[in-house]
Amino acid sequence: MTLLWRNLWHRKGLSLLTALSVALTVGLLVFLILVKAGIEEGAAKGYGPFELVVGADGSETQLVLNTFYHVDVPTGNIPYEIFEGLAKDPQTAAAYAMTTGDNYNGYPIVGIEPAYFPERYGDRRLAEGRLYAASGEVVLGAHAARELGVHVGGTFKGGHGLVESHGAGEVENHEVENHEVEHHEVEDHVAEDHEAEDHGEEGHEEPAEVGHEAGKEEEEHEAAGHGEPGDAHDSFEYKVVGILPMLNTADDRAVFTTVDYAWKVHGAEAQQHREVTAVLVKPKSIGGAQALKLAYDKLDNVQAVYTSKAVADVVNLVDQGTAMLNVVSVLCVLLAAISILLSLVAAAGERSKDAGLLRLIGKPASFIWFTLLGEGLLITAIGLAAGLAIGHLGSYLGATAMFEFSGIHVNALTVVEGEGLLAAGTLLVGAAASLGPAFRVYRADPLQLFRS
């Protein structure tokens, strides 16, 4: 081993460049592996038990991404009567109306009943405070609260649209007297909501007739963030009553409040014609999901989407993009292998007299063989270790930006399954690139090596 280190140090410039090429290649592959793992994890638990989503006509993928990942704009709105029909349907185990369209400093404000949280996440305690119970009260996802610097008791004003509004008020944090700040179980705060829900009716009811139908231009206008006459964004104040624990889903970067917030801030017309952005449905069975989809797909300006199918479509698109990046990665691997090969060819040429002298004093040919092979593997191992560190460090530094942009959690502090195969493959490529120069010296005549 000492001899190997001395050989590398003798050609430290070339050895460093070779190890760097290996490190950059490995770092890129580690980043891709971690991102893919994050996407698969997000797809696996990104929508919880809600196998069906009902919303306005449009792109199925767009509806699911906006509902569960809080990206893209809504496909439009549907009448509140749609939710009422779904909630009463005997094929429905649980249904939650969702309203979106506003933001606070770029983080979406989502209106949904607080019973949604125990239904999706089970018995989880809040990191701070309690769940909202009245209009204007909000809880924030852990990531949003950290980035905004918001605490329980603070107040703020939202802005219209799904992008950051410069008119949104700055948060004001206040001391709240006699306020419960210890952890509360989500289940306890929404017990009354569960008791109020009644899904016990038997038979399958037809969906409610839709009396009000919003035009596509109006829906796109609202989704783009244009205000309406008489809205109350500048006067409607939100009060922070709780902060969610880290859930490792897109809900970490959202602000949650009651469903009726959207009607109150958008003026009298919105309150008169109550609409929701989507309805999250947990069917009682697979057959029930199919029955609900068939029934609600028949309505005008309404679509029912299988959540798992839409998410699978997104994952397939990502896999296609990953396949293109893999081609680039293969080219990088080939370049790294070539750099190792050239480095060892240069080493063999420089030390031909040394190799001949070692053979003449009795060192076997296998010693020369393993010296060059070990040198190649040592360079590869150094590059591999540096590449693993670069990949994880880069993923850690870029995790926040990626989560802000796409809602995908990249856990840079864990070792995923594919990294073991990557390490083994890297060492194998390094060994293969070292065989040529080592075999060349191995077969050479010692006197010829010394004379050369």
C-alpha positions as a printed NumPy array, in Angstrom:
array([[  0.   ,   0.   ,   0.   ],
       [  2.895,   2.366,   0.753],
       [  4.287,   1.771,  -2.714],
       [  0.91 ,   2.546,  -4.269],
       [  0.641,   5.846,  -2.407],
       [  4.189,   6.808,  -3.424],
       [  3.398,   6.05 ,  -7.055],
       [  0.281,   8.227,  -6.936],
       [  2.115,  11.039,  -5.187],
       [  4.865,  10.913,  -7.802],
       [  2.223,  11.737, -10.453],
       [ -0.1  ,  13.687,  -8.152],
       [ -1.355,  16.071, -10.833],
       [ -2.486,  13.349, -13.241],
       [ -3.768,  11.183, -10.398],
       [ -5.835,  14.075,  -9.021],
       [ -7.41 ,  14.825, -12.397],
       [ -8.241,  11.154, -12.892],
       [ -9.816,  10.838,  -9.439],
       [-11.749,  14.079, -10.04 ],
       [-13.283,  12.749, -13.26 ],
       [-14.429,   9.646, -11.38 ],
       [-15.783,  11.779,  -8.505],
       [-17.856,  14.043, -10.745],
       [-19.345,  11.058, -12.562],
       [-20.224,   9.275,  -9.326],
       [-21.615,  12.495,  -7.825],
       [-23.975,  12.971, -10.777],
       [-25.186,   9.384, -10.556],
       [-25.742,   9.653,  -6.78 ],
       [-27.828,  12.798,  -7.292],
       [-29.981,  11.04 ,  -9.904],
       [-30.442,   8.023,  -7.621],
       [-31.526,  10.199,  -4.689],
       [-33.945,  12.221,  -6.813],
       [-35.503,   9.069,  -8.238],
       [-35.885,   7.646,  -4.729],
       [-37.576,  10.878,  -3.638],
       [-39.975,  10.748,  -6.578],
       [-40.893,   7.133,  -5.871],
       [-41.422,   7.88 ,  -2.191],
       [-43.58 ,  10.891,  -3.03 ],
       [-45.613,   8.841,  -5.495],
       [-46.106,   6.068,  -2.933],
       [-47.509,   8.297,  -0.191],
       [-48.328,  11.465,  -2.083],
       [-52.095,  11.048,  -2.032],
       [-52.817,   8.893,   1.023],
       [-56.082,   6.927,   0.96 ],
       [-57.782,   9.206,  -1.564],
       [-58.016,   7.008,  -4.639],
       [-60.388,   9.362,  -6.446],
       [-60.326,  13.098,  -7.124],
       [-63.277,  14.996,  -8.56 ],
       [-62.718,  18.378, -10.156],
       [-63.348,  20.517, -13.21 ],
       [-62.753,  19.193, -16.72 ],
       [-59.211,  19.466, -18.   ],
       [-55.931,  17.638, -17.614],
       [-56.115,  14.716, -15.182],
       [-52.452,  15.119, -14.301],
       [-52.896,  18.841, -13.698],
       [-55.825,  18.196, -11.347],
       [-53.904,  15.634,  -9.29 ],
       [-50.68 ,  17.674,  -9.153],
       [-52.528,  20.769,  -7.983],
       [-54.622,  18.868,  -5.434],
       [-51.939,  16.751,  -3.761],
       [-48.621,  18.378,  -4.692],
       [-49.748,  22.031,  -4.759],
       [-48.07 ,  22.724,  -8.1  ],
       [-49.534,  24.054, -11.341],
       [-52.88 ,  25.879, -11.449],
       [-56.308,  24.311, -10.808],
       [-58.311,  23.051, -13.763],
       [-61.209,  25.22 , -12.556],
       [-63.997,  25.088,  -9.986],
       [-67.043,  22.899,  -9.49 ],
       [-70.228,  23.654,  -7.54 ],
       [-70.299,  22.844,  -3.839],
       [-73.293,  20.605,  -4.497],
       [-70.92 ,  18.115,  -6.11 ],
       [-69.14 ,  17.688,  -2.778],
       [-72.443,  17.368,  -0.919],
       [-73.525,  14.596,  -3.252],
       [-70.228,  12.755,  -2.851],
       [-70.279,  13.083,   0.937],
       [-73.753,  11.522,   1.113],
       [-73.04 ,   8.751,  -1.391],
       [-73.02 ,   5.3  ,   0.25 ],
       [-69.988,   4.314,  -1.841],
       [-67.941,   7.055,  -0.157],
       [-65.98 ,   6.315,   3.011],
       [-64.784,   9.914,   3.336],
       [-64.858,  13.046,   1.17 ],
       [-63.215,  16.428,   1.666],
       [-63.817,  19.568,  -0.352],
       [-60.749,  21.653,  -1.184],
       [-60.543,  25.313,  -2.165],
       [-57.384,  26.968,  -3.492],
       [-56.452,  30.104,  -5.381],
       [-54.698,  32.304,  -2.822],
       [-51.192,  32.401,  -1.405],
       [-49.1  ,  33.865,   1.357],
       [-45.649,  34.901,   0.123],
       [-45.73 ,  32.199,  -2.539],
       [-47.032,  29.387,  -0.326],
       [-50.525,  28.189,  -1.364],
       [-53.449,  28.721,   0.997],
       [-55.563,  25.571,   0.956],
       [-59.054,  25.353,   2.377],
       [-59.996,  21.901,   3.644],
       [-61.745,  20.429,   6.673],
       [-59.36 ,  19.634,   9.567],
       [-60.584,  16.023,   9.581],
       [-58.45 ,  15.593,   6.45 ],
       [-55.262,  15.352,   8.508],
       [-56.111,  12.318,  10.688],
       [-57.734,  10.662,   7.673],
       [-54.525,  10.934,   5.669],
       [-51.776,  10.925,   8.287],
       [-53.311,   9.029,  11.178],
       [-52.552,   9.81 ,  14.804],
       [-49.923,  12.532,  14.445],
       [-49.269,  15.295,  16.939],
       [-48.897,  18.884,  15.847],
       [-45.449,  20.367,  16.253],
       [-47.036,  23.382,  17.909],
       [-50.518,  24.656,  18.749],
       [-53.784,  23.122,  17.54 ],
       [-55.822,  22.601,  14.399],
       [-58.006,  25.402,  13.066],
       [-61.679,  25.455,  14.054],
       [-63.017,  28.818,  12.833],
       [-62.805,  30.854,   9.658],
       [-59.552,  32.81 ,   9.482],
       [-57.577,  30.367,  11.641],
       [-54.715,  28.563,   9.868],
       [-52.1  ,  25.91 ,  10.422],
       [-48.891,  25.881,   8.417],
       [-46.839,  23.034,   7.052],
       [-43.493,  22.573,   8.788],
       [-41.437,  23.751,   5.806],
       [-43.616,  26.804,   5.158],
       [-43.521,  27.821,   8.822],
       [-39.735,  27.513,   8.937],
       [-39.135,  29.461,   5.737],
       [-41.631,  32.201,   6.609],
       [-40.526,  32.484,  10.225],
       [-44.126,  32.176,  11.401],
       [-45.097,  31.222,  14.96 ],
       [-48.354,  30.413,  16.703],
       [-50.243,  33.631,  17.407],
       [-48.962,  35.457,  14.331],
       [-51.341,  37.109,  11.849],
       [-51.031,  37.875,   8.141],
       [-53.041,  38.742,   5.034],
       [-53.061,  36.592,   1.939],
       [-52.803,  37.513,  -1.718],
       [-54.874,  36.438,  -4.705],
       [-53.439,  33.86 ,  -7.096],
       [-50.982,  31.011,  -6.718],
       [-47.829,  33.081,  -7.061],
       [-46.284,  35.455,  -4.557],
       [-48.31 ,  38.625,  -4.162],
       [-46.479,  41.804,  -3.243],
       [-49.637,  43.056,  -1.606],
       [-49.719,  40.303,   0.988],
       [-49.108,  41.623,   4.464],
       [-46.071,  40.716,   6.515],
       [-46.648,  38.308,   9.338],
       [-47.028,  39.75 ,  12.81 ],
       [-46.094,  37.474,  15.693],
       [-47.836,  38.158,  18.99 ],
       [-47.722,  36.674,  22.441],
       [-50.929,  34.739,  23.01 ],
       [-52.115,  34.578,  26.591],
       [-53.416,  31.296,  27.969],
       [-52.695,  29.628,  24.633],
       [-52.063,  25.899,  24.521],
       [-48.682,  25.357,  22.87 ],
       [-48.054,  21.804,  23.892],
       [-48.575,  19.011,  21.389],
       [-52.124,  17.94 ,  20.662],
       [-53.308,  14.855,  18.929],
       [-54.966,  15.605,  15.609],
       [-57.554,  12.982,  16.308],
       [-58.816,  14.752,  19.441],
       [-59.401,  18.072,  17.694],
       [-61.526,  16.654,  14.922],
       [-63.594,  14.106,  16.852],
       [-66.717,  16.219,  16.494],
       [-66.201,  16.435,  12.728],
       [-66.053,  12.643,  12.496],
       [-69.238,  12.288,  14.557],
       [-71.028,  14.76 ,  12.325],
       [-70.208,  12.808,   9.172],
       [-72.858,  10.335,   8.098],
       [-72.118,   7.808,   5.418],
       [-74.564,   5.209,   6.623],
       [-77.116,   5.503,   3.861],
       [-77.54 ,   2.415,   1.757],
       [-77.773,   2.151,  -2.008],
       [-75.969,   4.318,  -4.565],
       [-77.361,   7.821,  -4.992],
       [-77.085,   9.707,  -8.253],
       [-74.887,  12.824,  -8.07 ],
       [-76.617,  16.118,  -7.366],
       [-77.727,  18.19 , -10.31 ],
       [-75.524,  21.123, -11.05 ],
       [-77.354,  24.414, -11.193],
       [-74.399,  26.705, -11.615],
       [-71.727,  26.105, -14.261],
       [-68.717,  28.37 , -14.486],
       [-67.229,  29.083, -17.905],
       [-63.715,  27.978, -18.762],
       [-62.536,  31.542, -19.41 ],
       [-63.7  ,  32.658, -15.964],
       [-61.985,  29.679, -14.311],
       [-58.705,  30.325, -16.101],
       [-59.018,  33.995, -15.17 ],
       [-59.374,  33.081, -11.493],
       [-56.555,  30.532, -11.601],
       [-54.218,  33.102, -13.127],
       [-54.629,  35.259, -10.086],
       [-56.759,  38.179, -11.323],
       [-58.812,  39.772,  -8.612],
       [-62.583,  40.187,  -8.639],
       [-64.553,  43.304,  -7.766],
       [-65.451,  43.436,  -4.099],
       [-62.914,  40.9  ,  -2.87 ],
       [-61.612,  41.177,   0.679],
       [-57.978,  40.118,   0.41 ],
       [-56.711,  43.356,   1.907],
       [-59.011,  43.162,   4.925],
       [-59.277,  39.426,   5.639],
       [-56.725,  38.516,   8.303],
       [-55.478,  35.028,   9.076],
       [-54.348,  33.936,  12.517],
       [-51.812,  31.13 ,  12.993],
       [-53.091,  28.612,  15.556],
       [-50.859,  25.626,  14.806],
       [-47.872,  24.217,  12.943],
       [-47.91 ,  20.72 ,  11.484],
       [-45.13 ,  18.188,  12.078],
       [-42.801,  17.295,   9.227],
       [-44.93 ,  15.03 ,   7.022],
       [-42.465,  14.576,   4.127],
       [-45.172,  15.384,   1.594],
       [-46.107,  18.498,  -0.354],
       [-48.38 ,  19.488,   2.553],
       [-45.22 ,  20.646,   4.334],
       [-45.164,  23.727,   2.103],
       [-48.793,  24.82 ,   2.299],
       [-51.019,  26.923,   4.548],
       [-54.283,  25.27 ,   5.601],
       [-57.55 ,  26.827,   6.716],
       [-61.304,  26.292,   6.485],
       [-63.022,  25.661,   3.16 ],
       [-65.141,  28.815,   3.353],
       [-62.142,  31.183,   3.293],
       [-62.262,  31.338,  -0.513],
       [-65.888,  32.429,  -0.515],
       [-65.319,  35.122,   2.116],
       [-62.316,  36.77 ,   0.466],
       [-63.67 ,  36.698,  -3.08 ],
       [-66.763,  38.795,  -2.529],
       [-70.533,  38.392,  -2.402],
       [-70.812,  36.524,  -5.696],
       [-68.469,  33.785,  -4.46 ],
       [-70.534,  33.381,  -1.305],
       [-73.739,  33.203,  -3.308],
       [-72.422,  30.652,  -5.807],
       [-70.233,  28.498,  -3.606],
       [-67.638,  26.511,  -5.538],
       [-64.716,  24.255,  -4.655],
       [-61.531,  23.444,  -6.527],
       [-61.597,  19.675,  -5.998],
       [-63.073,  16.923,  -3.858],
       [-60.796,  14.259,  -2.358],
       [-62.634,  10.948,  -2.134],
       [-61.813,   7.824,  -0.17 ],
       [-64.034,   5.095,  -1.658],
       [-65.277,   2.206,   0.443],
       [-64.121,  -0.316,  -2.167],
       [-62.605,  -0.664,  -5.608],
       [-66.06 ,  -1.23 ,  -7.036],
       [-67.262,   1.877,  -5.249],
       [-64.465,   3.93 ,  -6.796],
       [-65.448,   2.739, -10.249],
       [-69.121,   3.488,  -9.633],
       [-68.335,   7.001,  -8.414],
       [-66.075,   7.695, -11.368],
       [-68.654,   6.556, -13.902],
       [-71.39 ,   8.603, -12.23 ],
       [-69.502,  11.877, -11.943],
       [-67.742,  11.672, -15.292],
       [-71.187,  12.065, -16.878],
       [-71.702,  15.554, -15.462],
       [-70.902,  18.663, -17.469],
       [-67.596,  20.374, -16.644],
       [-66.765,  17.642, -14.105],
       [-64.221,  14.835, -14.183],
       [-63.417,  12.051, -11.75 ],
       [-59.8  ,  10.879, -11.817],
       [-58.103,   7.776, -10.443],
       [-55.303,   9.33 ,  -8.408],
       [-52.925,   6.382,  -8.705],
       [-53.19 ,   6.381, -12.496],
       [-52.41 ,  10.092, -12.794],
       [-49.447,   9.782, -10.421],
       [-48.171,   6.751, -12.369],
       [-48.324,   8.812, -15.576],
       [-46.173,  11.49 , -13.95 ],
       [-43.659,   8.906, -12.713],
       [-43.462,   7.4  , -16.21 ],
       [-42.657,  10.822, -17.669],
       [-39.958,  11.311, -15.055],
       [-38.533,   7.873, -15.852],
       [-38.279,   8.849, -19.509],
       [-36.371,  11.971, -18.564],
       [-34.163,   9.938, -16.235],
       [-33.404,   7.536, -19.093],
       [-32.067,  10.448, -21.147],
       [-29.897,  11.543, -18.228],
       [-28.668,   7.973, -17.861],
       [-27.306,   8.134, -21.414],
       [-25.282,  11.19 , -20.426],
       [-24.166,   9.376, -17.276],
       [-22.939,   6.39 , -19.313],
       [-20.874,   8.742, -21.458],
       [-19.385,  10.243, -18.293],
       [-18.537,   6.739, -17.041],
       [-16.784,   5.948, -20.308],
       [-14.775,   9.17 , -20.102],
       [-13.792,   8.354, -16.518],
       [-12.701,   4.852, -17.567],
       [-10.658,   6.312, -20.421],
       [ -8.984,   8.759, -18.042],
       [ -8.017,   5.872, -15.71 ],
       [ -6.68 ,   3.919, -18.684],
       [ -4.579,   6.84 , -19.942],
       [ -3.278,   7.532, -16.453],
       [ -2.051,   3.945, -16.039],
       [ -0.623,   3.786, -19.559],
       [  1.419,   6.874, -18.699],
       [  2.439,   5.286, -15.399],
       [  3.545,   2.085, -17.109],
       [  5.634,   4.048, -19.607],
       [  7.261,   6.171, -16.901],
       [  8.156,   3.224, -14.71 ],
       [  9.206,   0.669, -17.325],
       [ 12.828,   0.738, -16.076],
       [ 11.642,   0.399, -12.461],
       [  9.489,  -2.573, -13.441],
       [ 12.434,  -4.208, -15.236],
       [ 14.721,  -3.667, -12.232],
       [ 12.143,  -5.184,  -9.887],
       [ 11.882,  -8.232, -12.133],
       [ 15.674,  -8.612, -12.302],
       [ 16.059,  -8.583,  -8.503],
       [ 13.525, -11.361,  -8.183],
       [ 10.119,  -9.754,  -7.903],
       [  7.551, -11.936,  -9.678],
       [  5.556, -10.642, -12.636],
       [  2.414, -10.889, -10.514],
       [  3.875,  -8.213,  -8.197],
       [  4.151,  -5.776, -11.112],
       [  0.675,  -6.826, -12.212],
       [ -0.94 ,  -6.151,  -8.855],
       [  1.001,  -2.921,  -8.396],
       [ -0.499,  -1.327, -11.515],
       [ -3.908,  -2.91 , -10.927],
       [ -3.894,  -1.694,  -7.32 ],
       [ -2.921,   1.785,  -8.433],
       [ -5.895,   1.935, -10.77 ],
       [ -8.244,   0.649,  -8.078],
       [ -6.87 ,   3.116,  -5.544],
       [ -7.487,   6.062,  -7.877],
       [-10.982,   4.715,  -8.541],
       [-11.703,   4.257,  -4.826],
       [-10.588,   7.808,  -4.039],
       [-12.814,   9.162,  -6.798],
       [-15.679,   6.946,  -5.623],
       [-15.475,   8.195,  -2.026],
       [-15.249,  11.803,  -3.159],
       [-18.139,  11.295,  -5.599],
       [-20.417,   9.829,  -2.926],
       [-19.678,  12.835,  -0.722],
       [-20.248,  15.285,  -3.588],
       [-23.54 ,  13.625,  -4.572],
       [-24.963,  13.704,  -1.053],
       [-23.674,  17.2  ,  -0.305],
       [-25.055,  18.57 ,  -3.57 ],
       [-28.399,  16.883,  -2.93 ],
       [-28.505,  18.322,   0.574],
       [-27.776,  21.853,  -0.642],
       [-30.348,  21.592,  -3.442],
       [-33.058,  19.755,  -1.495],
       [-34.861,  22.916,  -0.36 ],
       [-34.947,  24.433,  -3.845],
       [-36.223,  21.174,  -5.346],
       [-38.928,  20.864,  -2.686],
       [-40.002,  24.476,  -3.252],
       [-40.242,  23.9  ,  -6.993],
       [-41.763,  20.419,  -7.223],
       [-42.799,  19.237,  -3.769],
       [-40.346,  16.321,  -3.997],
       [-38.447,  15.462,  -0.84 ],
       [-34.828,  14.453,  -1.468],
       [-33.441,  12.786,   1.635],
       [-29.732,  13.438,   1.154],
       [-28.749,  12.058,   4.552],
       [-29.719,   8.464,   3.818],
       [-28.02 ,   5.787,   1.734],
       [-30.399,   4.307,  -0.822],
       [-30.296,   0.852,  -2.341],
       [-28.82 ,   1.826,  -5.702],
       [-25.66 ,   3.292,  -4.185],
       [-24.247,  -0.141,  -3.366],
       [-24.582,  -1.202,  -6.99 ],
       [-23.044,   2.101,  -8.07 ],
       [-20.   ,   1.561,  -5.828],
       [-19.5  ,  -1.994,  -7.076],
       [-19.901,  -0.926, -10.701],
       [-17.433,   1.945, -10.286],
       [-14.743,  -0.334,  -8.849],
       [-15.409,  -2.856, -11.601],
       [-14.962,  -0.202, -14.298],
       [-11.75 ,   0.96 , -12.618],
       [-10.411,  -2.598, -12.502],
       [-11.323,  -3.186, -16.147],
       [ -9.576,   0.021, -17.209],
       [ -6.451,  -1.047, -15.268],
       [ -6.166,  -4.516, -16.8  ],
       [ -4.745,  -3.376, -20.131],
       [ -1.667,  -1.491, -18.867],
       [ -1.056,  -4.078, -16.131],
       [ -1.206,  -6.99 , -18.578],
       [  1.137,  -5.175, -20.962],
       [  3.823,  -4.826, -18.297],
       [  3.167,  -8.356, -17.025],
       [  3.989,  -9.953, -20.387],
       [  7.072,  -7.826, -21.153],
       [ 10.578,  -9.291, -20.947],
       [ 12.408,  -7.923, -17.859],
       [ 15.66 ,  -7.232, -19.787],
       [ 13.692,  -5.378, -22.471],
       [ 11.895,  -3.358, -19.767],
       [ 15.232,  -2.403, -18.19 ],
       [ 16.878,  -1.481, -21.518],
       [ 13.885,   0.632, -22.573]])
